[in-house]
Amino acid sequence: MTSADGGQRELILRVATRLFAALGYDATSISQIAEAAGLDVATLTQQVGGKRELYLAVMDWVHEMELASLRKATEGAPVTSSEQAAALVHGIIDQYLDLCVAHPEVPALWMHRWLSDASDVTELELRYTRPMGRLVKSALAPAMAGGYIDPGVDMEYLLWSMLWCVNGFSQSGVLDEHGNRRHMDDPEVLRRFRALLHRMIHRTVAFPGDPP
C-alpha cells in the first residue's frame, strides 16, 4: 500500500467513525461515507470493502484504544493493601473516563449497540468484552484474594455500572439550573461527575478513607 493509499484509508476510517458514532450503523449508508470523505463509492469499497467491513475496522480501532487504556490502568499495579486496591479501581475509572473525554465517539458507538444498532453484527461483544473482562478479573484477583475488597461486592456488576454511568453521561450530559444541557467538554461538569463517580464506587466497595 502506498503512503497515499494509507492516507486515504485513514481518512475513510475517520469519516466512518464520525458518522457511525453520530447516526449509528443502520442509519449510515456507504454512499454517505463516500460523499463525506470526498470519494466515489467504488474507490471507497476498493480501499476498505463494504459497510460491514468498514464498521468492523472502526470497532477494532475502538477496542484497541479501550484495551490500551485498561492495560495502562492495571499492568504492574501492586495490590498488597486496601489503599492499593482502591488506587487500582479508581485508576480504571479515570482511564475509561479520560478515554471517553478524549474520544467521545467511543461511548457513542457502544451506546448505539446497546440500543440494538448493527444487531446483525453479533460477534463484537464476545470478541471484545471477554478479553477486557479477563484483564480486569486478573488485575482484581490479588485484591479479592487478599480480602482488600469485600467479597460481598459484585465487582463485575459494579464495573458495568461504571460503564453505564460514563457512557450515559457522555451522551446525555446534565441539565443546569436554566434548563441548558451541559456536557463533559465543560470542565466544571466533568469535575463534578468524576468526583461523584469516584465517591459512589469508593463507598460501595467500602474502601477506607476518602475517595480521590
Residue pairs with C-beta under 8 A, 6 or more apart in sequence:
1 9
5 47
8 39
8 43
8 47
9 47
9 48
11 37
12 33
12 37
12 39
12 44
12 47
12 48
12 54
13 48
13 54
13 57
13 58
13 61
15 33
15 36
15 37
16 28
16 33
16 48
16 54
16 55
16 57
16 58
17 58
17 61
17 62
17 105
17 109
18 36
18 105
19 28
19 32
19 33
19 36
20 28
20 55
20 58
20 105
20 109
20 112
21 104
21 105
21 108
21 109
21 112
22 108
24 112
24 115
24 117
24 118
25 51
25 55
25 112
25 117
25 118
25 121
26 117
26 118
28 51
29 51
30 41
30 44
30 45
30 50
30 51
30 54
31 41
33 44
33 51
33 54
34 40
34 41
34 43
34 44
37 44
48 54
48 57
52 121
55 118
55 121
56 121
56 124
58 109
59 109
59 124
59 128
62 105
62 106
62 109
62 110
63 127
63 128
65 99
65 103
65 106
66 96
66 99
66 106
66 128
66 132
67 131
67 132
67 135
69 95
69 96
69 98
69 99
70 92
70 95
70 96
70 132
70 135
70 136
71 135
72 95
73 88
73 91
73 92
73 94
73 95
73 96
74 88
74 91
74 92
74 135
74 136
74 138
74 139
75 139
77 84
77 87
77 88
77 91
77 139
78 84
79 85
79 88
79 139
79 142
79 143
79 146
79 148
80 142
80 146
81 148
82 148
82 207
82 208
83 207
83 208
83 209
84 143
84 148
85 140
85 143
85 146
85 148
85 149
85 207
86 202
86 205
86 207
86 208
86 209
86 211
88 139
88 140
88 143
89 140
89 149
89 201
89 205
89 207
90 198
90 201
90 202
90 211
90 212
92 136
92 139
92 159
92 162
93 162
93 197
93 198
93 201
94 194
96 162
96 163
96 166
97 166
97 194
97 197
99 106
100 106
100 107
100 166
100 167
100 170
100 184
101 170
101 184
101 185
101 190
104 170
104 184
107 166
107 167
107 170
107 171
108 170
108 171
110 167
111 167
111 168
111 171
112 118
113 124
113 125
114 167
133 156
136 159
137 156
140 149
140 155
143 149
144 151
144 155
149 155
149 205
150 205
150 206
153 204
153 205
153 206
155 205
158 201
158 204
158 205
162 197
162 201
165 197
165 200
166 197
169 184
169 193
170 183
170 184
172 181
173 181
173 182
173 183
173 184
173 189
174 181
174 182
174 189
174 193
175 181
175 182
176 182
182 189
183 189
184 190
184 193
195 211
198 211
198 212
199 211
201 211
202 210
202 211
203 211
